[in-house]
Amino acid sequence: MLEIKYQESDNLVFTMEFLIDFDDGKKKYERAIDVSGVNSLTIGTDQSCNIAIGGQYVKNDMLVLNRKADGFVVNIQNATYGMYINGKKAKSGDVVKNSDFFSVSDYFFYYKSDVIRTEIRDDMRINSLTYQDNPANPVYPMFKRNTRVKVALNDEKIEILDPPAKPQKPKNNVISRLLPSIVMVVAGIAMSFVSPFMLISSGLGVVTAIIGLIQGNQDFKKDAAARIEKYNNYIANKRRDIEACRTEEQKTLEEIYIPQQVEQTRFDSFSSDLFDRTKDDEDFLCVRLGSGDVEAKREINYKKQEKLEIEDDLQELPEKLSNEYKNVHGAPIVCDLKIANAIGVIGSETFRFEMMKNIVIDIAARQYFSDVSMFFVAEKEHSNEIHWLRMLPHEKYYLR
């Protein structure tokens, strides 16, 4: 520490404290020290300390950590370059809580679940505590970012044809159909005395007219039934085609907006498919919120009837089919953060926090950290719940 004073009065003008930044970001916490059941432990240069340190940057350092309900209370008896908790300079009375990082000069520690993790060092001794060294593979896997194979959604419209025209119903006016034949019969009777053949010919005309009426009705019913059967078969086949299209669209959407289980698998395996989106992608910053019904990309196109024909149910089938398959079921529900300037989530605190985690994980898994920065502002009482966020390369968070 450097003090600047007035020469005549010896009054202090200001002080300057010089610090050494020991955090190079390349720490390996490969030594696990078990502190379960330990009420007090010491860290210092004295070789009798529980964690004895002897590097070039520590001189007569001594810290005592006393257990309390939510961690260890720090008693800093002497520290050459001070003690830091989560990057902030600590003082006696501060508490090292679960999931906290703390350091003494160039010695770094991480406390979680009654285990203090630190680096394996030759100038560190562990006394009266159980510990285990788990050296990691010295060669860290190189991350190779895959070139993304983009899947495109088919937006071609699905056409449904109109039903064929209804067959023309015969005009069954018996009198008008038989009148000519009846007149011929009457004339035949009148002339039967001259020519009996005329009467026979007129009678055949009446029979022919009656048969024609019967045959016309039968043909009409047959043609109407054939029209209904043929169009119903067409609609059934079209239904199967549309169902196949909707299934394919749902699978394609699942490939584009992968579920969180797939993202977790990519994290666990350090997959080269991580961070696959770029700023130029259409789905950049599109976050999957869950699954549900979404409007299908492939619209069903049919001719809307301005006037329905009376008693023709077939004309209603295209519209009914279109309404039935308007949506894709079980598809990803997506929020485009590029468009939404702000979004709000309402509900219980537990569910809101789960929603936030899902959004954060989706952003972190699909977007490269140099393309996206995430800022978090939280109340102090939520600090333990969001400590894990500091491990993300995308994040910057603040407590207030």
Protein Blocks (a to p, Z undefined) as FASTA:
>chain_A
ZZdddfklopafbdcdddddfbgopaccfbccdfehiabdcddfblkbmbacfbfkbghi
acdddddfklccdddfbdfkopaeehiacdehiacdehiacdehjaccddeehiacdddd
fkbccehiacddddddfbacdddddddddddddfbdcdddddddddddddfbfklmmmmm
mmmmmmmmmmmmmmmmlmmmmmmmmmmmmmmmmmmmmmmmmmmmmmmmmmmmmmmmmmmm
mmmmmmmmmmmmmmmmccfklmmmmmmnopakgokbcfkbmkgoiacfbdcddddfbdcd
ddddfbdcehilklmmmmmmmmmmmpcghiacdddfklmmbdcdeddfklmmmmmmmmmm
mmmmmpcfklpccdddddfklmmmmmmmmmpmkbccddZZ
